[in-house]
Amino acid sequence: MGRGMNAPFSPDSLDLAKLFQFPPTDVRDLAGRRIVVAMSGGVDSSVVAALAAQSGAEVIGITLQLYDHGEAVKRKGACCAGDDIRDARAVCDRLGIAHYVFDHESAFRESVVDRFADDYLAGRTPIPCIRCNMGPKFTDLFTMARDLGADCLATGHYVRREMGAGGAELHRALDPARDQSYFLYGTTQAQMDYLRFPLGGLPKTMVRELAEHFGLRVAAKPDSQDICFVPDGDYASVVRKVRPDADTGGAIVHAETGTTLGEHKGVIHYTVGQRRGLEIGGQAEPLYVVGIDAPKAQVLVGPRRMLAVHAARITETNRIGPIPESVQLTAKVRSLAKPVPVAIEGALGDGAEAIIRFDAPEYGVAPGQAAVIYAGDRVVGGGWIDETFKD
């Protein structure tokens, strides 16, 4: 499987001290350093562990078990589950490094899964991956790595950590197709100082080549899906399992005329911007979900122009480093959206609220999603979209 562990490795092709952002040494290795690697069982974190081990540092792999072990073994496209834990352990055995598994099922259910279900019931569109990164994946792993006396915590995320005037900064990955910076806007400055992201400057093809080079069994393993605990993308089934009363039906109402156009089987099946699945044919123009009134169990629909918003209020904001005054700020309001120019009213950080104003009308901005603010390629912060404004 590839060239094997004993094949020559050229330090000129990858400067390992630079990848892990430690000062270079005369012997060009990291002997005397201790690196904890967050290992999900996938190819990315496995390659990070292999590179760390190749560097000469002492390496410890940590995996958080986030699901019931027996049930999780059957899930494909997940992470931190049964099969993935075994893959992570096999990689660590291959590399000759320590591997520890910590049971975080209860914390994950309370802080991520339950919140996911409650947000959908409230008519919001949640991003559980961000909640997970802000909770179990960084906060708890950060504490564990510190307790183990590690010099840093390394992950397989595709983002770049760059040093700036205000300390460690979070930047987009060089490969825009792999960039995960949207999901990490909640990273604190203290975490940024301690975290390392060795893959942020590498293309995915090279990462898989490295996995083969090191003889890792996960070299061809498919990437995990975005929301690991949602099998087959069926969000509603997860919400029903957590909240059995989630299928309360109600009316589909035209937001302009107030006319009832049909009935729905529960607001958990809808999100702002949705067009398909409304089952209300015979209209003069295409209709979209333009709002959800959860207390009234109403799904509000209207023409596309009603999706346009000019501003949004964001809450629980975080800031990473100083915000430059001379750079046009942009915001992403969905993970796959293009960044658009914005102005900020108020201060980001410390959980405060702020208003973002779009230079041009933005469509499909859904409460519950995150608005992530960029200065060029650098993430300067963001917050949760709590409310939108038409003007």
C-alpha positions as CSV (number, residue, x, y, z in Angstrom):
1,M,0.0,0.0,0.0
2,G,2.2,2.8,-1.2
3,R,5.9,3.2,-0.4
4,G,5.7,2.1,3.2
5,M,7.0,3.6,6.4
6,N,10.7,2.8,5.7
7,A,10.8,4.7,2.3
8,P,13.0,7.7,2.2
9,F,11.2,10.9,3.2
10,S,12.6,14.2,1.9
11,P,12.5,17.0,4.4
12,D,12.9,19.4,1.5
13,S,9.4,18.5,0.2
14,L,7.7,19.4,3.5
15,D,9.3,21.4,6.2
16,L,7.8,19.7,9.2
17,A,8.9,22.3,11.7
18,K,7.2,24.9,9.5
19,L,4.0,22.8,9.1
20,F,3.6,22.6,12.9
21,Q,4.9,26.2,13.3
22,F,7.7,25.6,15.7
23,P,11.0,27.4,15.3
24,P,13.3,25.3,13.1
25,T,16.1,23.4,14.8
26,D,19.6,22.5,13.6
27,V,18.5,18.9,13.1
28,R,15.4,19.9,11.4
29,D,13.1,17.9,13.6
30,L,10.9,18.5,16.6
31,A,12.7,16.3,19.2
32,G,11.6,17.2,22.7
33,R,8.2,18.5,21.6
34,R,4.9,16.8,22.5
35,I,2.1,17.1,20.0
36,V,-1.5,15.9,20.7
37,V,-3.4,15.1,17.5
38,A,-7.2,15.2,17.4
39,M,-8.0,12.0,15.4
40,S,-11.4,11.3,13.9
41,G,-10.4,8.1,12.1
42,G,-10.3,9.8,8.7
43,V,-7.5,10.4,6.3
44,D,-6.8,14.0,7.2
45,S,-6.2,13.6,10.9
46,S,-4.4,10.4,10.3
47,V,-1.9,12.2,8.0
48,V,-1.4,14.9,10.6
49,A,-0.5,12.2,13.1
50,A,1.9,10.6,10.6
51,L,3.6,14.0,9.9
52,A,3.9,14.7,13.6
53,A,5.4,11.3,14.2
54,Q,7.8,11.8,11.3
55,S,8.9,15.1,12.7
56,G,10.6,13.5,15.7
57,A,8.1,14.8,18.3
58,E,6.4,12.7,20.8
59,V,2.9,12.2,19.5
60,I,-0.4,11.3,21.2
61,G,-3.6,10.6,19.3
62,I,-6.9,11.4,21.0
63,T,-10.3,10.4,19.7
64,L,-13.6,11.5,21.2
65,Q,-16.4,8.9,21.1
66,L,-19.5,10.9,20.3
67,Y,-22.0,8.2,19.7
68,D,-23.3,5.0,21.3
69,H,-20.5,2.6,20.2
70,G,-22.8,-0.3,19.0
71,E,-25.0,2.0,16.9
72,A,-22.2,4.1,15.5
73,V,-20.3,1.1,14.0
74,K,-23.1,0.8,11.4
75,R,-23.0,4.4,10.3
76,K,-21.1,5.3,7.1
77,G,-19.8,8.8,6.4
78,A,-19.7,9.7,10.1
79,C,-16.7,10.5,12.3
80,C,-15.8,9.8,15.9
81,A,-17.9,6.6,15.7
82,G,-17.2,2.9,16.1
83,D,-15.5,2.0,12.8
84,D,-13.7,5.4,12.9
85,I,-12.3,4.8,16.4
86,R,-10.9,1.4,15.2
87,D,-9.3,3.1,12.2
88,A,-7.7,5.8,14.4
89,R,-6.3,3.1,16.7
90,A,-5.0,1.1,13.7
91,V,-3.2,4.2,12.4
92,C,-1.7,4.9,15.8
93,D,-0.5,1.3,16.0
94,R,1.0,1.7,12.5
95,L,2.8,4.9,13.6
96,G,3.9,3.5,17.0
97,I,2.2,6.3,18.9
98,A,-0.1,6.4,21.9
99,H,-3.9,6.6,21.3
100,Y,-6.6,7.4,23.8
101,V,-10.4,7.3,23.4
102,F,-12.6,9.5,25.6
103,D,-16.3,9.0,25.9
104,H,-18.0,12.3,25.2
105,E,-21.4,10.9,24.1
106,S,-23.4,12.6,26.8
107,A,-21.7,16.0,26.4
108,F,-22.1,15.8,22.6
109,R,-25.8,14.9,22.8
110,E,-26.6,17.8,25.2
111,S,-24.5,20.5,23.6
112,V,-24.9,19.6,19.9
113,V,-27.7,17.1,19.1
114,D,-30.3,18.4,21.5
115,R,-29.5,22.0,20.5
116,F,-29.8,20.9,16.8
117,A,-33.3,19.5,17.4
118,D,-34.5,22.5,19.5
119,D,-33.3,24.9,16.8
120,Y,-35.3,23.2,14.1
121,L,-38.4,23.1,16.3
122,A,-37.9,26.9,16.8
123,G,-37.9,27.4,13.0
124,R,-34.2,28.0,12.8
125,T,-31.6,26.3,10.5
126,P,-28.7,25.1,12.8
127,I,-25.1,24.5,12.0
128,P,-24.2,21.7,14.5
129,C,-20.6,21.3,13.1
130,I,-19.8,24.8,14.5
131,R,-21.3,24.0,17.9
132,C,-19.2,20.8,18.0
133,N,-16.0,22.7,17.2
134,M,-16.9,25.3,19.8
135,G,-17.6,22.6,22.4
136,P,-16.3,19.0,22.4
137,K,-13.8,19.2,19.6
138,F,-11.8,22.2,20.8
139,T,-12.8,23.2,24.3
140,D,-12.5,19.7,25.7
141,L,-9.6,18.5,23.5
142,F,-7.8,21.7,24.4
143,T,-8.1,20.9,28.1
144,M,-7.0,17.3,27.5
145,A,-3.9,18.3,25.5
146,R,-2.9,20.8,28.2
147,D,-3.3,18.2,30.9
148,L,-1.0,15.9,28.9
149,G,1.7,18.6,28.7
150,A,1.5,19.0,25.0
151,D,3.1,21.9,23.2
152,C,0.2,22.1,20.8
153,L,-3.0,20.5,19.6
154,A,-3.0,19.6,15.9
155,T,-6.1,18.9,13.8
156,G,-6.8,17.9,10.2
157,H,-8.9,20.9,9.4
158,Y,-8.2,22.7,6.1
159,V,-7.4,26.2,7.4
160,R,-4.2,28.1,7.8
161,R,-2.8,29.6,11.0
162,E,-0.7,32.6,10.3
163,M,1.1,34.9,12.7
164,G,0.1,38.6,12.6
165,A,0.6,41.7,14.7
166,G,-2.1,40.6,17.1
167,G,-1.0,37.0,17.5
168,A,-2.1,33.8,15.7
169,E,-4.7,34.4,12.9
170,L,-7.1,32.1,11.2
171,H,-7.0,32.1,7.4
172,R,-8.7,30.3,4.6
173,A,-7.1,27.1,3.2
174,L,-5.1,27.6,0.1
175,D,-7.4,25.1,-1.7
176,P,-10.8,26.9,-1.8
177,A,-12.6,23.6,-2.5
178,R,-11.4,22.2,0.9
179,D,-11.6,25.4,3.0
180,Q,-13.3,24.9,6.4
181,S,-12.7,28.3,7.9
182,Y,-16.5,29.0,8.0
183,F,-16.9,26.3,10.6
184,L,-14.1,27.5,12.9
185,Y,-15.0,31.2,13.4
186,G,-15.8,30.5,17.0
187,T,-12.2,29.6,17.8
188,T,-10.9,31.8,20.6
189,Q,-7.6,33.6,20.5
190,A,-6.2,31.4,23.3
191,Q,-7.1,28.3,21.3
192,M,-5.6,29.8,18.1
193,D,-2.3,30.3,20.0
194,Y,-2.3,26.6,20.9
195,L,-3.8,25.0,17.8
196,R,-1.9,23.8,14.6
197,F,-3.4,23.1,11.2
198,P,-0.7,21.4,9.1
199,L,-2.9,20.7,6.1
200,G,-4.1,24.2,5.4
201,G,-1.5,24.7,2.7
202,L,-1.8,21.3,1.1
203,P,-4.1,20.0,-1.6
204,K,-6.2,16.9,-0.8
205,T,-4.5,14.9,-3.5
206,M,-1.2,15.4,-1.7
207,V,-2.7,14.4,1.6
208,R,-3.9,11.1,0.2
209,E,-0.5,10.5,-1.4
210,L,1.1,11.1,2.0
211,A,-1.3,8.6,3.5
212,E,-0.2,6.0,1.0
213,H,3.4,7.0,1.6
214,F,3.0,6.2,5.3
215,G,1.1,3.0,4.6
216,L,-2.0,4.1,6.4
217,R,-5.1,1.9,5.9
218,V,-7.3,5.0,5.6
219,A,-5.6,6.4,2.5
220,A,-8.6,5.8,0.3
221,K,-11.3,6.2,2.9
222,P,-14.1,8.5,1.8
223,D,-14.5,11.9,3.5
224,S,-17.1,12.2,6.2
225,Q,-20.4,13.9,5.6
226,D,-20.9,17.5,6.9
227,I,-23.3,16.6,9.7
228,C,-21.9,13.3,11.1
229,F,-24.9,12.3,13.2
230,V,-27.5,12.8,10.4
231,P,-27.7,9.5,8.4
232,D,-28.6,9.9,4.8
233,G,-29.2,13.7,5.3
234,D,-32.6,13.0,6.9
235,Y,-32.6,15.8,9.5
236,A,-36.3,15.4,10.4
237,S,-35.7,11.8,11.5
238,V,-33.0,12.9,13.9
239,V,-35.2,15.7,15.3
240,R,-38.2,13.3,15.8
241,K,-35.9,10.8,17.6
242,V,-34.8,13.5,20.1
243,R,-38.1,15.3,20.3
244,P,-41.0,12.9,19.6
245,D,-43.6,15.7,19.3
246,A,-41.7,17.4,16.5
247,D,-44.3,16.5,13.8
248,T,-46.9,19.0,14.7
249,G,-48.6,20.1,11.5
250,G,-49.9,23.5,10.5
251,A,-50.7,25.9,7.7
252,I,-48.6,27.0,4.7
253,V,-49.4,30.7,4.4
254,H,-48.6,33.3,1.7
255,A,-46.5,35.9,3.5
256,E,-48.0,38.8,1.4
257,T,-51.7,38.0,1.2
258,G,-52.1,35.9,4.4
259,T,-53.9,33.2,2.3
260,T,-53.6,29.6,3.5
261,L,-52.2,27.7,0.5
262,G,-51.9,24.2,2.1
263,E,-50.9,22.2,5.1
264,H,-47.5,21.0,6.3
265,K,-46.5,18.1,8.5
266,G,-44.2,20.0,10.8
267,V,-41.9,23.1,10.6
268,I,-38.8,20.8,11.1
269,H,-39.2,19.9,7.4
270,Y,-38.6,23.5,6.2
271,T,-35.9,26.1,6.1
272,V,-35.7,29.7,4.8
273,G,-34.9,29.7,1.0
274,Q,-36.4,26.3,0.4
275,R,-38.4,25.9,-2.8
276,R,-38.9,22.1,-3.3
277,G,-41.2,20.0,-1.2
278,L,-43.9,22.7,-0.6
279,E,-46.5,20.8,-2.7
280,I,-48.6,23.9,-3.4
281,G,-48.8,23.9,-7.2
282,G,-51.0,26.2,-9.3
283,Q,-49.3,29.4,-8.3
284,A,-48.6,32.3,-10.7
285,E,-44.9,32.4,-9.8
286,P,-42.5,30.1,-7.9
287,L,-42.8,30.3,-4.2
288,Y,-40.0,29.9,-1.5
289,V,-40.0,29.6,2.2
290,V,-39.5,33.2,3.4
291,G,-40.0,32.6,7.1
292,I,-41.2,30.2,9.8
293,D,-43.5,31.2,12.6
294,A,-42.8,28.3,15.0
295,P,-45.2,29.4,17.8
296,K,-48.1,29.4,15.2
297,A,-46.7,26.3,13.4
298,Q,-46.9,28.3,10.2
299,V,-44.6,28.1,7.2
300,L,-44.6,31.4,5.4
301,V,-44.0,31.4,1.6
302,G,-43.6,34.1,-1.1
303,P,-41.8,35.0,-4.3
304,R,-38.0,35.1,-4.4
305,R,-37.9,38.9,-4.0
306,M,-39.2,38.4,-0.4
307,L,-36.0,36.5,0.5
308,A,-33.9,39.7,0.0
309,V,-32.6,41.1,3.2
310,H,-30.4,44.2,3.8
311,A,-29.1,43.4,7.3
312,A,-29.0,40.8,10.0
313,R,-28.5,40.8,13.8
314,I,-25.9,38.4,15.0
315,T,-25.5,37.1,18.5
316,E,-22.8,35.3,20.6
317,T,-20.2,36.9,18.5
318,N,-16.5,36.0,18.5
319,R,-13.5,38.0,17.3
320,I,-10.1,36.6,16.3
321,G,-7.5,39.3,16.3
322,P,-7.9,43.0,15.4
323,I,-10.3,44.1,12.7
324,P,-8.5,46.2,10.1
325,E,-10.1,49.5,9.3
326,S,-8.7,49.8,5.8
327,V,-9.9,46.5,4.4
328,Q,-13.4,45.8,3.0
329,L,-15.0,43.2,5.2
330,T,-17.0,40.4,3.7
331,A,-19.4,37.9,5.2
332,K,-20.4,34.3,4.4
333,V,-24.0,33.6,5.6
334,R,-24.0,29.9,4.6
335,S,-21.1,27.5,4.3
336,L,-21.3,27.3,0.5
337,A,-22.2,30.9,-0.1
338,K,-19.7,33.4,-1.6
339,P,-18.5,36.1,0.7
340,V,-20.3,39.4,0.1
341,P,-19.3,43.0,1.2
342,V,-20.7,44.1,4.5
343,A,-20.4,46.8,7.1
344,I,-20.4,46.0,10.9
345,E,-22.4,48.1,13.4
346,G,-21.3,47.3,16.9
347,A,-18.3,45.4,18.2
348,L,-17.6,41.7,17.5
349,G,-16.4,39.5,20.4
350,D,-17.1,38.6,24.0
351,G,-20.5,37.3,23.0
352,A,-21.9,40.7,22.2
353,E,-24.5,41.4,19.5
354,A,-23.8,43.3,16.3
355,I,-25.6,44.2,13.1
356,I,-24.1,43.3,9.7
357,R,-25.3,45.4,6.7
358,F,-25.0,44.0,3.2
359,D,-23.8,46.3,0.4
360,A,-26.4,44.6,-1.9
361,P,-29.5,42.6,-1.0
362,E,-28.6,39.1,0.1
363,Y,-31.0,36.1,-0.4
364,G,-31.8,33.1,1.7
365,V,-30.3,34.4,5.0
366,A,-31.7,32.0,7.6
367,P,-31.8,32.5,11.4
368,G,-29.7,29.8,13.1
369,Q,-27.0,29.9,10.5
370,A,-23.6,31.6,11.1
371,A,-22.4,34.8,9.6
372,V,-18.6,34.6,9.4
373,I,-16.7,37.8,8.8
374,Y,-13.5,38.0,6.7
375,A,-10.9,40.6,6.0
376,G,-9.5,39.2,2.8
377,D,-8.6,35.6,3.5
378,R,-8.5,36.1,7.3
379,V,-11.4,35.2,9.5
380,V,-11.9,38.1,11.9
381,G,-14.9,36.6,13.7
382,G,-18.6,36.1,13.4
383,G,-21.8,35.1,15.1
384,W,-25.2,33.4,14.9
385,I,-27.8,35.0,12.7
386,D,-30.7,35.7,15.1
387,E,-32.9,38.1,13.0
388,T,-32.9,39.6,9.5
389,F,-34.1,42.9,8.3
390,K,-35.7,43.9,4.9
391,D,-34.3,47.4,5.1
